[in-house]
């Protein structure tokens, strides 16, 4: 597989989208004002949906199939979640989580080669 700009766009959009999704779903744990702010959580769903549509568009143009995009989405989520959770909530990365992050990186690398 030749790495092209469409695949790069797909991966970048997935990374930024996973970060926004983390805050959409988990900010309620950190900040009380977010806990019952269902309107804000719902409004965040609109740009998230558009971003995921574009990541699929670019990913399909780059790969020519859907499976790599799905696996990249999973891998990116598994790689961003532990780090954001550590940075925002201070939850440590256990051995089990660390191994999962490494496996997610392997999945990502396999899709990109």
C-alpha positions in Angstrom: 0.0 0.0 0.0 1.3 3.4 -1.0 0.7 6.0 1.7 -1.1 8.9 0.0 -2.6 12.3 1.0 -6.1 10.8 1.3 -4.9 8.3 3.8 -3.1 11.0 5.7 -6.2 13.1 5.8 -8.3 10.1 7.0 -5.9 9.4 9.8 -5.6 13.0 10.9 -9.3 13.5 10.9 -9.7 10.3 12.9 -7.2 11.5 15.5 -8.9 14.9 16.0 -12.4 13.3 16.0 -11.4 10.8 18.6 -10.2 13.6 20.9 -13.5 15.5 20.5 -15.4 12.3 21.1 -13.4 11.7 24.3 -14.6 15.1 25.6 -18.1 14.6 24.4 -18.5 11.4 26.3 -16.1 11.8 29.3 -16.0 15.5 30.2 -18.9 14.8 32.6 -16.5 12.9 34.8 -14.1 15.8 35.1 -16.4 18.9 35.1 -19.7 19.1 36.9 -21.0 21.8 34.5 -20.7 19.2 31.7 -22.5 16.5 33.6 -26.0 17.4 32.7 -25.3 19.5 29.6 -27.0 17.2 27.1 -27.5 20.0 24.6 -23.8 20.6 24.3 -23.1 16.8 24.0 -25.8 16.6 21.3 -24.5 19.6 19.4 -21.0 18.1 19.4 -22.5 15.1 17.6 -22.9 17.2 14.4 -19.3 18.1 13.8 -18.2 14.6 14.9 -20.6 13.1 12.4 -19.3 15.3 9.6 -15.7 14.6 10.5 -16.3 10.8 10.5 -18.0 11.1 7.1 -15.0 12.9 5.7 -12.6 10.4 7.2 -14.5 7.7 5.5 -14.6 9.6 2.2 -10.8 10.2 2.2 -10.0 6.7 3.5 -12.1 5.1 0.8 -10.4 7.2 -1.8 -7.0 6.2 -0.4 -7.6 2.6 0.3 -10.3 1.7 -2.1 -12.1 -0.4 0.6 -13.8 0.1 4.0 -12.1 -2.4 6.2 -8.8 -0.4 6.7 -10.8 2.7 7.7 -12.8 0.8 10.3 -9.6 -0.8 11.8 -7.8 2.6 11.7 -10.7 4.2 13.5 -10.6 1.5 16.2 -6.8 1.7 16.5 -6.8 5.5 16.7 -9.5 5.4 19.4 -7.5 2.9 21.4 -4.3 5.0 21.1 -5.8 8.4 22.0 -8.1 7.3 24.8 -5.5 6.3 27.4 -3.4 9.4 26.8 -6.2 11.9 27.1 -7.6 10.0 30.1 -4.1 10.3 31.7 -3.7 14.0 30.8 -7.2 15.1 31.9 -8.1 12.7 34.7 -4.7 11.5 35.8 -5.6 7.9 35.4 -2.4 5.9 34.9 -1.7 3.6 32.0 -1.5 0.1 33.4 0.4 -2.8 31.9 -2.8 -4.1 30.4 -3.7 -0.7 28.9 -0.1 -0.2 27.6 -0.2 -3.6 25.9 -3.6 -2.7 24.3 -2.1 0.6 23.0 0.9 -1.3 21.5 -1.5 -3.7 19.9 -3.6 -0.8 18.5 -0.4 0.7 17.1 0.3 -2.7 15.4 -3.2 -2.7 13.9 -2.6 0.8 12.6 0.8 0.0 11.1 -0.6 -3.2 9.4 -3.3 -1.1 7.7 -0.8 1.5 6.6 1.7 -0.8 5.0 
